[in-house]
Amino acid sequence: MKSANTMRYTVSRQRSAARGFTLIELMIAITVFLVIGGAAMSLFKQHASLFSDQQYQIGLNVSLRNALAQMENDVVNAGTGWYNGVNSVASWPIGATIKNQITGGAACHPPNTAIYNASCFDTLTVITPDPQTPPGMVAGATCSLTGKTAPGPPATSTMLITPVAPVTQAQLLSGYVAGGGFTINSQVIFVHVGTSGTTMTTAVLTANAAASGTNVLLTYGATRLDGTNGLAANDKLNLTLDANYDPNMVGNNFTDQFCGGTDWVVKVSPTIYSVDTSVANNPTLTRTLGANVDPLASQIIGFKVGASTVTLNGTSMTGSTGAYCYDASSSTTPCYDFNYNEIRSIRISLIGRTPPSIYQSSNSNLFLNTFDNQPYKIQSLSIIVNPRNLSMND
């Protein structure tokens, strides 16, 4: 039988063994947990931001590469689809036009902002025949003129073209499928096929083509007598418009005279690359083909297009040059002064950025790029493309 003292000692030991944490111990544990957890969360947040930033940069790189691949595919095939039955070589006289923006400054990019305006970006237009509309041969045994002394409304010219089998008159009027044919507001290129190359002009149809016996009658805004256009309405693609154009320059490929049995009229289908700045914080590179406008790459802050040409010096052509001109209106070597048939190589440069919105936080001052001193990442890519159809007669 246990004594009372023994029983009290046993109960005391049991109570001591069952005792929990004290308040001080609990507070210390919570403090340690909070310190370690806070450090872990801070480290996680830092790496999550870095991961997101890397994902945006990878996406930007892929977007730029895809856009350049699409442009390369179009430019290298400029003029593809045209073949005439007279010469055994390609005779397409023009493949691409370039509109350069050379002003720059605050009008393009207000300092210390993320805004880029339309005056920052060039425009590239790839000229190819409309695949839905067959070309027509100039009708008759004589030569017709597209030019008049005072071109443009109300001055118009007309020309008869004839289908060449297996093409039918109906196909010239309405195309192979719906949406084709020589219809009002279509831009056409007149091609004179010579033994040493081609000459050309362009016009915009002012009415739908009409049947005329077995032929087709085209009505269009008249050109000048030298084959150039004095009105933008007569040349929406800017192929023959130039106030400084020198008609005496060797290599001039414009004419207003086209002859039956050898020369052609071709409806063109341009592919236009430009940057849409309607959303101020997201300039977007677009590809326009007919009525379809497709976005190719967002957050584009640089789009420059330069051309390398057969060297032009006003009196002779001395061979191809490796320099690239970024001012299409300049006649200084090696620029092309709107003689687009002299283009032999095109350089396309794109500059993109990660979305500005993701850096609008307390960490925005941790990084400023050296391009425009803004807190987003910049990437640039460029390619050089040789439009293969434009040099096959060199």
Secondary structure, DSSP 8 states (H G I E B T S, - for coil): ---HHHHHHHHHHHHHHT----HHHHHHHHHHHHHHHHHHHHHHHHHHHHHHHHHHHHHHHHHHHHHHHHHHHHHHTTTTT---SS-SS------EEEE-----GGGTS-TTSS---GGG--EEEE--B-TTS--EEE-SSSEEE-B-SS-BTTBEEEEEEE--TT--HHHHHH-SSTT-SS-TT-EEEEEEEETTEEEEEEEEBSS--EEETTEEEEEEE-B-TTS--S-GGG-TT-SS--TT--TTSTT--B-SEEETTT-EEEEB--EEEEEE-SSTT--EEEEEETTEEEEEESSEEEEEEEEEEEEE-SS-EEEE-S--BS-TT--STT--TT-GGGEEEEEEEEEEE--GGGG-STTGGG---TTTS-SS-EEEEEEEE--GGGSTT-
